């Protein structure tokens, strides 16, 4: 890998900064986080992760940034990225067996992150299918998957996630304040991002191993137990402008969301594998 990709953005370590030594001291992983890049600033960790993957970075490489200038969420939405407070992270995954369970990858990523937060902060987020972490009705974090492909087969996955850690209410724009939260706001005290990240990587590698070992029944039951979308009325936007309004009834064995439409006379359950989902609360 060319050092020129990273040299202009290397972090100057501070007591409150992300610290590779502290993070790696807490790792119990074989691969995840063993190669770790921490940047002061980058447009997007996912974009940089893709560039580094194409230059040969190994499986399990992690890219962290103190600040993103062009962070993206699902469907190209911007992701608010105030500096030096939150987690902006991407992971390079090269295991072909993970690519056999593409629907599950963002779901178990959320499950692992939620477990780490429970361990470190004693706060229990819920999982909104397919890629959000919530506390109550407010968004705590999100997951975005991408990759490169050869033909129709992905050759590498880039798993990006952002978690609001030490963000105050004033850090959010007015339109986000009613719908977003952070660990600081929920717990009332600052969170050590380095120890939290180490815990996240430990849980991520364990859950990815369950996928590569085809332990899908275990993955399915664990995710379904934490998914707050189940049992709710939802509005599901599919490709283009097609929408489904219905009740989320189950998680399929392949990670799909099963929805029973409200359309008059509709009886058939629809299996959704990729969509923008809104919880409809009455």
C-alpha positions, 0 to 999 in steps of 0.5 A: 500500500502506498503511504501517500494515501494516508500520510497527509491525514495521520492523527496527532495523538492527544489524550482524547484522540483515537489511539491505535495502541490503546485500541489494539491492546484491547483486541482479541481478534485474529484479523479485525483491527490488526491493521489499523489506520487513524486519520485526522480527516477524510471525505469518507472512510468507506471511499478510502477503504475501497481505495485501500482495498484495491491497493491490496490492504489485507482482510480485517483492515480498519480505517477510522477518522476523527472527522468526515467531510463527506460522510454518506449514509444509506441512499446517498444521504449525508451523515453528520460528522462533527470532529473528535467526538464520534466513531466513523469507521470502515472495515475491509473484508475479503472472506468469500464466505461472507459474500454468500450471506450478503443480506446478513452482513449489515444485520450482524454488524448492527448486532455486534455494535449493539452488544459492544455498546451494552458491554461498555456503556450498559445501554441497550440499543435496538436494531432497525432493519436493515442498518440502523441502531436506535435508542427509543425512537432516535437514531444512534448509528448506521451501517453502510455496505459497499465493495468492489466486484468482478463480474457479478461476484463481489471480491471485497466488502467495505463495511462502514458504520457511524456511531454518535458517541460524545455528541451533544445536542448542540452538535446536531442541526435543528432538523436532527435534534428531535430524531438523533441521539448519542451515548453521551446524551443517553448516559450522561457521561463521556464514553472512551471511544478507544475501548468501545472500538476494541470491544466492537471489533471483538464482537464483529469478528465473532459474529462474522465467524458465525456467518462464515461457519454457516451458523445461520440459525444462531444468527437469525435468532439473535438478530430477531430478538433485538430487531425493533422493526418486528411487529411494527407498521412500516412504510417500505420504499423499494427500488424507484418509487414503489412503496409497501405499507404493512406490518413487519412480521418476521425476519427470514432465514436469509435476513430478509424482512417479511411484510404483510401489506395492508392493501385490501385483499392482500394475503401474501407476505412480501420478502424484502431484501433491500429497502428504505424502511420507516417505522410508522408509529401511531 
